[in-house]
Amino acid sequence: MAEILPTGLNAAQQAAVVAGDGPQLILAGAGSGKTRTIVHRIGHLIADRGVAPHRILAVTFTNKSAAELKSRLSSLIGDGGGGVTSGTFHSISLRLLRRYAEAVGYPRSFQVIDSDDQKALIKRLLKQANIATDRLHPSYLLSWIEKCKHLGQTPQQAPADDWNGIKLHEFYSSYQQQLRDHERMDFSDLILNVVILMREHPSIAEALQHRFDHVLVDEYQDTNPVQHEWLMLLCAGHHNLTVVGDDDQSIYGWRGADIRHILDFEHIWSGAEQHRLEENYRSTASILALANMVIRKNEDRYDKSLRATQGVGEIPQWKVCNDEYDEARQISAQLRKWHDMGYEWQEMAILYRSNRQSLPLEQVLRETALPYRIIGGVGFFERLEIKDALAYWALLNRCGDGLQLMRICNRPKRGIGLKGQEQLAAQLAASGLRAPEWLDLLANEQAEGAAKKLVPLAKLIVSLREKISSLPDRGLMELLRSSAYLDGLQAMGELEAGGRTDNIQTLQRYIELTMEQNLTPVEFMDRAALLQSGEEEGKSRDNENSVTLMSLHRAKGLEFDCVVLPGVEDGLLPHQRSLDDGEVGIAEERRLLYVGITRARHQLKLTHARVRRLFGETHHPTPSRFLKDIPAHILQQDMPVKSVAVAQSSENGMGVGSSVMHPSFGEGMIIDFEGAGDAIRVSVQFRKVGIKRLMLKYAALVLL
């Protein structure tokens, strides 16, 4: 026992390791050593209980987790893990189907289709049905089919959902038939087909149930319904199921994970034992105090609290910033301060709720020459909708080229196929004109062949050019709206379209801010090109010492010495969509903040912007409801120093939030004061011209 249970295991971990047969629930809080516990339980089953290694199955969610588990098993018991079967749900299902595929109508030699071929197959089905992608986008159809599979639904069991009058379940049937014809399965099929094997073939189900004596599952709170059924069927004979997870870290409800699986575990599995790992080996006591206070406000959860094994550490800070660019500058300054304290860049992370938050961060980090890398996604200017929007804008502002025209000529659909695009490129080259000037010709009806289909767009662009100088975004949003580009995004479904529209409106605000600096459209495009190229000073390669930028969802399972959580405010965290979903959505957002907090080992900073631009409008978000009533000794508040200016400005009735009128700029709202006496400067968000900083004494503002 001693060599399997070293003194490094605490009492709760040891109790979980040596637990008997039957269902076991190990509630493992953040940083509590769950992987160590599950590895030692496997070692105990082999060394002390006599279970043959090949009769133990360990299931994880990612290849990285599976590799770490195998490595630790090898270190503990040697022999490359001693023959324990381990892997992800998908990889284990694939191994099982290599033996039993014929029972579900596939040859054992079937192949797994990749995402590009999936999309091509869906596009072909839509084209055969004469359905345009702006009516039903391939991505939306694929996500709907995947959702059905996550729920364990075959085409016959799928709901009779319609989208723009199209019966989606009929496409699900056609898609599955095409996969069979090509002897292919997609990744979701791997799990669903194993479930179908056990549902419909009792002899195979019995064989699989007798294949393993013990099944252990990591990150159990992330299981979706079909994975849950997979485990239920596989363990139906012996009930020797050990699951490790944390209901407080269940953050993937939007992709099918069901928190009820872990919350109801003891009701689903009669006689289940529960073990709680609450000693945290990652974060300081001050960080854990904030994490515990945030998460305890969720009502539907197991009552547990993380206990620190580290020192007290510094109290987490909450910084209130003026706007998203001030927020980015404050974050940059904090990162540099931490670096001066001795922390490495690679041990710092900025974890945001929405990808659109990365734009001001990328810009400021580049300007301040801080090394950074973006994980789990492309940079802001590399996103499809941003490239499209910039192509439209560049052509409108006479700095676009032929490649940008080819990019958007059929977005949204204008009936210009590949041959039509080749014809357009040839006509543009023959004209000897730049793309914007060629559009001028088309607007005058001087068009032949495929170019005739561009005439309405050309006329729209020419008409908008007459007024772009008076528009803060130089016509971006009006062009995208009038050209039906924004409408075309809606075919991607509410969630996908919402995220892409958010990004475009973030771009709109960035253009407005840049134009206020008196840059020309050409200079703006140069800036965008530098940010997009990956060659700018501020952006480093993955293997270099750099600050990590990523979404909170992608950060789960990671840890850093220093963490910044920007945008901790209602509308972002919790996200507006979750607020619309009610308490279930809000509870998951609170868990997301908890995950973000518990990524930090030593230093933690949360930020909130008093002004944030979104959807082409100025918002004044309130601090996140998750921070309400948290005392200063748990979360130290760092407010901007404005008391002198605000007190003096109040003499004429003006303050932050006051509506004012300016003789040149029109109506606006005061968002900031700085300075004192005659040197007071006021920042005003004007409806037509954006933010202006003015000397209050000479601004001639009239209170409305």
Secondary structure, 3 states (H helix, E strand, C coil): CCCCCCCCCCHHHHHHHCCCCCCEEEEECCCCCHHHHHHHHHHHHHHCCCCCHHHEEEEECCHHHHHHHHHHHHHHHCHHHCCCEEEEHHHHHHHHHHHHHHHHCCCCCCEECCHHHHHHHHHHHHHHCCCCCCCCCHHHHHHHHHHHHHCCCCCCCCCCCEECCEEHHHHHHHHHHHHHHCCEECHHHHHHHHHHHHHHCHHHHHHHHCCCCEEEECCHHHCCHHHHHHHHHHCCCCCCEEEEECHHHCCCHHHCCCCHHHHCHHHHCCCCEEEEECEECCCCHHHHHHHHHHHCCCCCCCCCCCEECCCCCCCCEEEEECCHHHHHHHHHHHHHHHHHCCCCHHHEEEEECCHHHHHHHHHHHHHCCCCEEECCCCCHHHCHHHHHHHHHHHHHCCCCCHHHHHHHCCCCCCCCCHHHHHHHHHHHHHHCCCHHHHHHHHHCCCCCHHHHHHHHHHHHHHHHHCCHHHCCCCCHHHHHHHCCHHHHHHHHCHHHHHHHHHHHHHHHHHHHHHHHCCCCHHHHHHHHHHHHHCCCCCECCCCCCCEEEEEHHHHCCCCEEEEEECCCECEECCEHHHHHHCHHHHHHHHHHHHHHHCCEEEEEEEEEECCEEECCEEECCCECHHHCCCCCCCCEEECCCCHHHHHHHHHHCCCCCCEEEECCCEEEEEEEEECCHHHCEEEEEECCCEEEEEEHHHCCCEEC
